[in-house]
Amino acid sequence: MVALLISLSPDGDLNSTIISVQTTVTTIAYVGEINEIQKAVEEFMVLRTIHDKEERQLFASKIDERLNKLQLVKIYCDKEISTLELVNQKSPYTKLQEICPAIKNIPFSKAAQLFGHI
């Protein structure tokens, strides 16, 4: 079994193979949540265009409710995400990195590729 795992990695590094398998399994397990995050990003872009205060608050609360139910948010963020707070930031992604330290090492350009429309 160990020989099989070692052979899965091009350089024969068992640790790299295990990390790669864990990452793949995690990605598959949370693909639905990743899709929800992509949808939330798209809705965030719409939220930025809403000028009516009440409409903006209502729309933001709907996004927040769905977003903060996600296991990925619960696992990787220190507190709930408030899209209304983020929409008022000069740099929303920087603020999001403060809320979710796990994404601090992911540059904005990479996040834009992963989730689109940022």
Contacts in CASP RR format, 6 or more apart in sequence:
PFRMAT RR
TARGET T0000
AUTHOR 0000-0000-0000
METHOD contacts of the structure
MODEL  1
MVALLISLSPDGDLNSTIISVQTTVTTIAYVGEINEIQKAVEEFMVLRTI
HDKEERQLFASKIDERLNKLQLVKIYCDKEISTLELVNQKSPYTKLQEIC
PAIKNIPFSKAAQLFGHI
2 14 0 8 1.000
5 14 0 8 1.000
5 17 0 8 1.000
5 18 0 8 1.000
6 12 0 8 1.000
6 13 0 8 1.000
6 14 0 8 1.000
6 17 0 8 1.000
8 17 0 8 1.000
8 20 0 8 1.000
8 21 0 8 1.000
9 16 0 8 1.000
9 17 0 8 1.000
9 20 0 8 1.000
27 34 0 8 1.000
30 71 0 8 1.000
30 72 0 8 1.000
33 70 0 8 1.000
33 71 0 8 1.000
33 72 0 8 1.000
34 72 0 8 1.000
36 66 0 8 1.000
36 67 0 8 1.000
36 70 0 8 1.000
37 67 0 8 1.000
37 70 0 8 1.000
37 72 0 8 1.000
37 115 0 8 1.000
38 115 0 8 1.000
38 116 0 8 1.000
40 63 0 8 1.000
40 66 0 8 1.000
40 67 0 8 1.000
40 83 0 8 1.000
41 115 0 8 1.000
41 116 0 8 1.000
41 117 0 8 1.000
41 118 0 8 1.000
42 117 0 8 1.000
43 59 0 8 1.000
43 63 0 8 1.000
43 83 0 8 1.000
44 63 0 8 1.000
44 83 0 8 1.000
44 86 0 8 1.000
44 87 0 8 1.000
44 92 0 8 1.000
45 117 0 8 1.000
46 59 0 8 1.000
47 56 0 8 1.000
47 59 0 8 1.000
47 60 0 8 1.000
47 63 0 8 1.000
47 83 0 8 1.000
47 84 0 8 1.000
47 87 0 8 1.000
48 87 0 8 1.000
50 56 0 8 1.000
50 59 0 8 1.000
56 84 0 8 1.000
56 87 0 8 1.000
57 84 0 8 1.000
60 82 0 8 1.000
60 83 0 8 1.000
60 84 0 8 1.000
60 87 0 8 1.000
61 84 0 8 1.000
63 83 0 8 1.000
64 80 0 8 1.000
64 81 0 8 1.000
64 82 0 8 1.000
64 83 0 8 1.000
64 84 0 8 1.000
67 73 0 8 1.000
67 81 0 8 1.000
67 83 0 8 1.000
68 74 0 8 1.000
68 80 0 8 1.000
68 81 0 8 1.000
73 80 0 8 1.000
73 81 0 8 1.000
73 100 0 8 1.000
76 100 0 8 1.000
76 101 0 8 1.000
76 102 0 8 1.000
76 103 0 8 1.000
77 99 0 8 1.000
77 100 0 8 1.000
77 102 0 8 1.000
78 99 0 8 1.000
78 100 0 8 1.000
78 101 0 8 1.000
79 99 0 8 1.000
81 96 0 8 1.000
81 99 0 8 1.000
81 100 0 8 1.000
85 95 0 8 1.000
86 92 0 8 1.000
86 95 0 8 1.000
86 96 0 8 1.000
89 95 0 8 1.000
93 108 0 8 1.000
93 111 0 8 1.000
93 118 0 8 1.000
96 103 0 8 1.000
97 103 0 8 1.000
97 104 0 8 1.000
103 111 0 8 1.000
106 114 0 8 1.000
108 118 0 8 1.000
111 118 0 8 1.000
112 118 0 8 1.000
END
